[in-house]
Amino acid sequence: MTVEYDVVIIGGGPAGGQTARNLSKKGYSVLLVERYASFQDNNFSSAGMTLAPLKEFNLPDNVIGSYWKDLSIQCSEKEYIWKGNETKGAVLDFGRLRQFLADEAQEKGATVLMGHRYVKKEVLSNGVIVELVDSETSKNIQFKSKLVVDATGPLRKVMYDSKNDQPEMVLGSGIEYQIEVNQETYDQYKDRLVFFLGHKWALKGYSWIFPMENKVLKVGSGKIHIASKDQEKTTKTTKKLTEKIIKEYIKTENYKLLDVHGGTLRYSPSIQDTFYKDRVVAVGDAISAVNPLGGEGIRYAMQSAEMACEYIDQFLSNGSADFQKYRKRWRKNNLLKWQISEVSSKRMYSKYTDEQIENRIRFFHQKTTIDDLINTLFNFKFNKIVKRIFQVYWLKIKSLFTGKKF
């Protein structure tokens, strides 16, 4: 006999976990499926964010790896540091975050199934049959649900039966090392996030150093907008860049390698993803919630889950819901910011020379505060920086006519 649930959620990332957390609190029967045996496996996310999401999603202290107050951008030549006089954000432990969300869902009655992969679905008139496979035993198992949530991230496995059904995608991939260093080295980075731009430290993307718990750093490099055939070559290059940062920037060879993990980004320009079809609802990176410029992807993945749950609740309560409103609301809230980010990332990562990157970062450093930079990198609010740029250019133009320097 096939076990039935109100909702089956495929994928235990932040979007899937938050969906399970919300719906189980409302009393629905929920099955959360995670393909890995542990939430510490495939732990690819630097998980740097501002403080706002901690309160927004009521996240506990035990999911936080560290706090930060400063930001720096290292170009090929110089480093530019924005100092904060107070704590500005946190770096989450991605595995512990996912475990927390799953545990909260389970406490409210959800079932969490670890180590199972999605195989296929069969859409019926009154529900969906979902087939999974046990990764250890290769045994197949089926469940029935009224709705299925695709939280498989960039794979979008549930929504689309084949890659040919998907909209046009741009691609990216990255690698990240988690290393243990001595106390003196860790103390240099414990209060700040470091980003790298320029060909010396990055390849058509950016690299980073994020602090975790005491003596632990995350160091990685990612490349944006690649062809799928270049992925293997890119992985080798980002690995070399990551090791270069450890050796030449951090200047340590005496470190302990705790973990190496990689991931792939598949993003639909202008958010052309399908949000709902045939009793399947997409959340998180399955609707391109990850921003193409970089920054706070986890917050937006969880926000998509919050919004989707409103319509899932309507469907389960009333037998129907207008999921097109879900898509329209999400695009209304984020589309313009995402499109500006697309243009900005293409210029910064693919078109600008090292000199152009240096000039722009120097200009931003002179004209912006750390809060302006945070609004750009994490909230994708560009109005303050654009306003400052126009003010500077207006003063320059004014000086040409008046002969007065401003």
Secondary structure, DSSP 8 states (H G I E B T S, - for coil): --EEEEEEEE--SHHHHHHHHHHHHTT--EEEEESSSSTTTT-----EEESHHHHHTT--GGGEEEEE-EEEEE-SS-EEEE--SS--EEEE-HHHHHHHHHHHHHHTT-EEEESEEEEEEEEETTEEEEEEEETTT--EEEEEEEEEEE--GGG-TTT-SSGGGS---EEEEEEEEEEE--HHHHHHHTTEEEEE-STTT-SSEEEEEEE-STTEEEEEEEEEEE-GGGHHHHHHHHHHHHHHIIIIIS--S--EEEEEEEEEEEE-TT-----EETTEEE-GGGGT-S-TT-S-HHHHHHHHHHHHHHHHHHHHHHS---HHHHHHHHHHHHHHHHHHHHHHHHIIIII--HHHHHHHHHHHHHH--HHHHHHHHTS---HHHHHHHHHHHHHHHHHHHH----
